[in-house]
Structures are given as C-alpha cells and as structure tokens.
Amino acid sequence: MKLQKIVLATTATVLTIGAGFAFAQFQKPEDAIKYRQSAFTVMGNSFSKIGAVVRGEAPFNKDEVAKNAAIVAMMSTLPWQAFGPGTEGGKAESDIWSNSAKFKAASERMQLAAVDLNKAAQSGDLDSIKKAFGATGASCKNCHDDFRKK
C-alpha cells in the first residue's frame, strides 16, 4: 500500500509539473480531446482483454494478463493532462471543470486501482487478479457515471 502511494505521489508530481507543458502541446481543444480519448481507448482495450480472462471467455495466460495490466497502469496516468481549461467537449461532462476536486479524486482512485490490478497481475494469481479487476472496473464505472456523457 505504501508503494502504491509513492507511485501515485510521484506520478501526480510529474503530471503537475508537466501540466503546463501538456496544455501548451495541444494547439486546439480538439487535440486535447483526441489525446485523452486515445489514451482511454488503449487502456480500455487492454482492460477488456483482462476482462475476457476474468469472465472465462479467454484462456488464462499469466504473461498476457501481466502485459495488459502493465499497459492499463501506465495508460491510467496519461489522460488527465488533457482535461485542462478550454478543453471541454467530447464525451466529458462539464462537471469535470466545475467540480475539479471530485474529478481529481476519482482519477486518483482509478489510478490506484490500476496499480493494484497491475500488482495482482504480476503475481500471476488469478483470484487476486479477479478481485483487483472488479475494483478497477468499479472505479472506472464510478467516474463514467459522474463525468462521462451518456
């Protein structure tokens, strides 16, 4: 648990420092929207592959699950820099900008859940993976329920 907090704190610091640079990298709001949607798409693709294993729809290959969980954990740190002022639009609800503290807390919970999923996947223990997958999925759903247009 302490390692997870260190990873999250380090990630948050890097993202905070890089936020000014990140906002500058987006020439138009549409660029930021495309960036964050792309990050979520890659993350969702790898998460879905793990889900197929968890649901018994695909065989359990611990190396593939570990690879996909590592992608989910890494990608979970990327989209947030593209939610800066002036980047409203896409599937994002306006509450992201009007209730940024709640959005930030939800994003941090998801990132911690993704770290836990990666840790479980690296262990190769399917029961741990299933539990962490459920928690990660719940954190994604909570954020979607509050901050994603239906």
Residue frames as qw, qx, qy, qz and C-alpha x, y, z in Angstrom:
[[0.000, 0.886, 0.464, 0.000, 0.00, 0.00, 0.00],
 [0.306, -0.788, 0.105, 0.524, 2.83, 2.39, 0.82],
 [0.407, -0.104, 0.609, 0.673, 4.47, 1.66, -2.55],
 [0.209, 0.647, 0.658, 0.323, 1.20, 2.50, -4.30],
 [0.131, -0.940, -0.228, 0.219, 1.03, 5.85, -2.55],
 [0.394, -0.559, 0.371, 0.629, 4.62, 6.58, -3.52],
 [0.361, 0.209, 0.699, 0.580, 3.91, 5.66, -7.14],
 [0.080, 0.815, 0.551, 0.162, 0.78, 7.80, -7.18],
 [0.259, -0.878, -0.043, 0.400, 2.50, 10.74, -5.48],
 [0.410, -0.332, 0.512, 0.678, 5.38, 10.55, -7.93],
 [0.276, 0.439, 0.709, 0.478, 3.01, 10.30, -10.86],
 [0.041, -0.902, -0.427, 0.056, 0.93, 13.21, -9.57],
 [0.332, -0.739, 0.155, 0.565, 4.05, 15.34, -9.13],
 [0.369, -0.077, 0.633, 0.676, 5.31, 14.59, -12.62],
 [0.162, 0.625, 0.684, 0.340, 1.88, 15.29, -14.08],
 [0.152, -0.910, -0.273, 0.273, 1.56, 18.53, -12.15],
 [0.334, -0.576, 0.346, 0.661, 4.96, 19.74, -13.30],
 [0.267, 0.039, 0.733, 0.624, 4.25, 18.63, -16.82],
 [0.242, 0.692, 0.656, -0.178, 0.73, 20.06, -16.89],
 [0.096, 0.814, -0.061, -0.570, 1.85, 23.45, -18.13],
 [0.074, -0.381, 0.743, 0.545, 3.85, 21.80, -20.89],
 [0.256, 0.293, 0.915, 0.109, 0.98, 19.45, -21.69],
 [0.269, 0.778, 0.434, -0.367, -1.52, 22.26, -22.09],
 [0.079, 0.731, -0.345, -0.584, 0.89, 24.02, -24.41],
 [0.238, -0.163, 0.872, 0.395, 1.27, 20.89, -26.54],
 [0.306, 0.558, 0.771, 0.021, -2.39, 20.98, -27.53],
 [0.135, 0.039, 0.289, 0.947, -2.76, 23.57, -30.28],
 [0.468, -0.253, -0.299, -0.792, -6.53, 23.25, -30.25],
 [0.603, -0.220, 0.519, -0.564, -9.06, 21.89, -27.75],
 [0.914, 0.235, -0.127, -0.306, -9.83, 19.13, -30.25],
 [0.523, 0.484, -0.669, 0.212, -6.24, 17.93, -29.94],
 [0.211, -0.325, 0.720, -0.575, -6.64, 17.51, -26.18],
 [0.802, 0.048, 0.243, -0.544, -9.93, 15.68, -26.67],
 [0.835, 0.380, -0.380, -0.117, -8.38, 13.30, -29.20],
 [0.253, 0.489, -0.744, 0.378, -5.39, 12.71, -26.92],
 [0.408, -0.219, 0.670, -0.581, -7.44, 11.79, -23.86],
 [0.870, 0.182, 0.084, -0.450, -9.88, 9.67, -25.89],
 [0.692, 0.464, -0.553, 0.016, -6.93, 7.81, -27.43],
 [0.021, 0.403, -0.787, 0.467, -5.42, 7.16, -24.01],
 [0.638, -0.044, 0.499, -0.585, -8.74, 5.82, -22.72],
 [0.854, 0.342, -0.203, -0.334, -9.16, 3.67, -25.84],
 [0.499, 0.443, -0.723, 0.181, -5.77, 1.99, -25.40],
 [0.213, -0.262, 0.741, -0.580, -6.43, 1.50, -21.68],
 [0.753, 0.097, 0.260, -0.597, -9.90, 0.09, -22.37],
 [0.769, 0.385, -0.467, -0.206, -8.57, -2.32, -24.98],
 [0.335, 0.333, -0.816, 0.333, -6.06, -3.85, -22.59],
 [0.394, -0.122, 0.600, -0.685, -8.59, -3.84, -19.74],
 [0.819, 0.185, -0.048, -0.541, -11.09, -5.70, -21.96],
 [0.646, 0.348, -0.679, 0.000, -8.52, -8.39, -22.68],
 [0.024, 0.198, -0.816, 0.543, -8.10, -8.97, -18.95],
 [0.596, 0.039, 0.303, -0.743, -11.88, -8.96, -18.57],
 [0.793, 0.230, -0.426, -0.370, -12.23, -11.76, -21.09],
 [0.445, 0.219, -0.819, 0.289, -9.90, -13.87, -18.95],
 [0.200, -0.101, 0.619, -0.752, -11.67, -12.94, -15.71],
 [0.708, 0.140, 0.129, -0.680, -15.05, -13.90, -17.22],
 [0.645, -0.079, 0.759, 0.045, -13.65, -17.21, -18.55],
 [0.670, 0.690, 0.138, -0.236, -14.11, -16.16, -22.18],
 [0.527, 0.708, -0.456, 0.118, -10.37, -16.41, -22.89],
 [0.882, -0.148, -0.348, 0.282, -7.74, -18.77, -21.51],
 [0.424, -0.892, 0.127, 0.095, -5.62, -17.53, -18.62],
 [0.757, 0.348, -0.134, 0.537, -2.15, -16.69, -19.88],
 [0.493, -0.741, -0.207, 0.406, -0.42, -15.03, -16.96],
 [0.457, -0.169, 0.244, 0.839, 2.13, -13.30, -19.20],
 [0.059, 0.486, 0.518, 0.701, -0.55, -11.74, -21.40],
 [0.374, -0.818, -0.434, -0.057, -2.60, -10.63, -18.41],
 [0.554, -0.556, -0.053, 0.617, 0.52, -9.14, -16.82],
 [0.342, 0.098, 0.365, 0.861, 1.38, -7.31, -20.04],
 [0.108, -0.643, -0.517, -0.555, -2.12, -5.89, -20.38],
 [0.487, -0.779, -0.353, 0.177, -2.28, -4.88, -16.72],
 [0.509, -0.337, 0.074, 0.788, 1.02, -3.02, -17.07],
 [0.144, 0.346, 0.447, 0.812, -0.44, -1.16, -20.05],
 [0.316, -0.768, -0.503, -0.241, -3.58, -0.28, -18.06],
 [0.552, -0.659, -0.211, 0.465, -1.49, 1.01, -15.15],
 [0.409, -0.144, 0.226, 0.872, 0.75, 3.10, -17.38],
 [0.018, 0.452, 0.527, 0.720, -2.09, 4.47, -19.51],
 [0.349, -0.751, -0.558, 0.057, -4.08, 5.35, -16.39],
 [0.416, -0.552, -0.103, 0.715, -1.62, 8.20, -15.76],
 [0.345, 0.057, 0.433, 0.831, -1.92, 9.84, -19.17],
 [0.077, 0.645, 0.603, 0.464, -5.35, 11.27, -20.00],
 [0.305, -0.774, -0.428, 0.353, -5.61, 13.73, -17.10],
 [0.318, -0.370, 0.157, 0.859, -3.25, 16.30, -18.58],
 [0.035, 0.214, 0.605, 0.766, -5.71, 16.75, -21.45],
 [0.216, -0.717, -0.661, -0.046, -8.55, 17.96, -19.19],
 [0.314, -0.206, -0.180, 0.909, -7.21, 21.48, -18.78],
 [0.220, 0.664, 0.305, -0.646, -9.15, 24.71, -19.03],
 [0.369, 0.597, -0.304, -0.645, -10.53, 25.26, -22.51],
 [0.119, 0.218, -0.926, -0.283, -10.55, 21.54, -23.40],
 [0.555, 0.198, 0.581, -0.562, -14.23, 20.97, -22.72],
 [0.643, 0.392, -0.337, -0.565, -16.01, 18.69, -25.14],
 [0.327, 0.197, -0.920, -0.087, -16.03, 15.17, -26.41],
 [0.608, -0.381, -0.677, -0.162, -17.71, 12.72, -24.05],
 [0.345, -0.068, -0.560, 0.750, -16.66, 14.73, -20.99],
 [0.231, -0.811, -0.536, -0.051, -19.35, 16.22, -18.76],
 [0.105, 0.785, -0.094, 0.603, -18.95, 19.86, -17.73],
 [0.719, -0.688, 0.000, -0.098, -18.73, 18.72, -14.08],
 [0.845, 0.060, -0.094, 0.523, -15.09, 17.83, -14.78],
 [0.337, 0.418, -0.070, 0.841, -14.29, 21.53, -14.88],
 [0.371, -0.651, -0.042, -0.661, -16.89, 22.80, -12.41],
 [0.803, -0.535, 0.180, -0.190, -16.11, 20.13, -9.78],
 [0.560, 0.610, -0.547, 0.123, -12.45, 19.53, -10.47],
 [0.262, -0.493, 0.730, -0.394, -11.67, 18.32, -6.92],
 [0.825, 0.035, 0.448, -0.344, -14.17, 15.48, -7.23],
 [0.814, 0.551, -0.166, -0.078, -12.87, 14.63, -10.71],
 [0.229, 0.675, -0.660, 0.237, -9.27, 14.63, -9.50],
 [0.517, -0.324, 0.692, -0.387, -10.18, 12.35, -6.58],
 [0.899, 0.252, 0.249, -0.257, -11.96, 9.95, -8.95],
 [0.662, 0.650, -0.372, 0.041, -8.99, 9.90, -11.32],
 [0.037, -0.599, 0.733, -0.320, -6.61, 9.18, -8.44],
 [0.739, -0.120, 0.557, -0.360, -8.81, 6.31, -7.19],
 [0.887, 0.440, 0.007, -0.140, -8.78, 4.81, -10.68],
 [0.421, 0.703, -0.548, 0.168, -5.02, 5.13, -10.93],
 [0.339, -0.454, 0.740, -0.362, -4.54, 3.42, -7.56],
 [0.861, 0.115, 0.392, -0.304, -6.90, 0.64, -8.62],
 [0.762, 0.603, -0.235, -0.034, -4.92, 0.22, -11.85],
 [0.093, 0.645, -0.711, 0.264, -1.70, -0.07, -9.82],
 [0.616, -0.212, 0.659, -0.376, -3.36, -2.74, -7.66],
 [0.893, 0.373, 0.122, -0.220, -4.51, -4.60, -10.78],
 [0.539, 0.684, -0.484, 0.091, -1.00, -4.50, -12.20],
 [0.206, -0.523, 0.752, -0.345, 0.45, -5.75, -8.91],
 [0.788, 0.011, 0.513, -0.339, -2.06, -8.63, -8.83],
 [0.831, 0.536, -0.075, -0.132, -1.39, -9.47, -12.47],
 [0.302, 0.694, -0.634, 0.158, 2.36, -9.51, -11.96],
 [0.478, -0.361, 0.726, -0.338, 1.84, -12.05, -9.15],
 [0.332, 0.137, -0.849, -0.387, 0.06, -14.39, -11.57],
 [0.108, 0.211, 0.881, -0.409, -2.62, -15.26, -9.00],
 [0.112, -0.374, -0.661, -0.641, -5.92, -15.41, -10.89],
 [0.325, -0.697, -0.628, 0.119, -8.08, -14.93, -7.78],
 [0.305, -0.558, -0.113, 0.763, -6.16, -11.74, -6.91],
 [0.102, 0.013, 0.497, 0.862, -6.46, -10.58, -10.50],
 [0.172, -0.559, -0.733, -0.347, -10.22, -11.12, -10.47],
 [0.335, -0.729, -0.452, 0.390, -10.61, -9.13, -7.25],
 [0.262, -0.458, 0.122, 0.841, -8.41, -6.27, -8.48],
 [0.070, 0.222, 0.655, 0.719, -10.13, -6.30, -11.88],
 [0.199, -0.702, -0.677, -0.095, -13.50, -5.83, -10.17],
 [0.323, -0.718, -0.230, 0.572, -12.22, -2.93, -8.09],
 [0.229, -0.230, 0.376, 0.868, -10.64, -1.27, -11.11],
 [0.016, -0.415, -0.729, -0.544, -13.80, -1.71, -13.16],
 [0.246, -0.770, -0.564, 0.169, -15.84, -0.19, -10.34],
 [0.284, -0.592, -0.007, 0.754, -13.56, 2.85, -10.19],
 [0.121, 0.036, 0.574, 0.809, -13.89, 3.31, -13.96],
 [0.128, -0.584, -0.747, -0.289, -17.68, 2.98, -13.77],
 [0.270, -0.734, -0.416, 0.463, -17.96, 5.49, -10.92],
 [0.190, -0.423, 0.214, 0.860, -16.05, 8.08, -12.90],
 [0.007, 0.212, 0.717, 0.664, -18.07, 7.36, -16.05],
 [0.166, -0.670, -0.723, 0.019, -21.31, 7.68, -14.10],
 [0.237, -0.777, -0.253, 0.525, -20.31, 11.09, -12.76],
 [0.134, -0.693, 0.263, 0.658, -18.21, 12.60, -15.53],
 [0.155, -0.075, 0.778, 0.605, -18.96, 10.96, -18.88],
 [0.532, 0.198, -0.083, -0.819, -21.87, 11.88, -21.12],
 [0.632, 0.104, 0.743, -0.195, -24.35, 9.05, -21.53]]
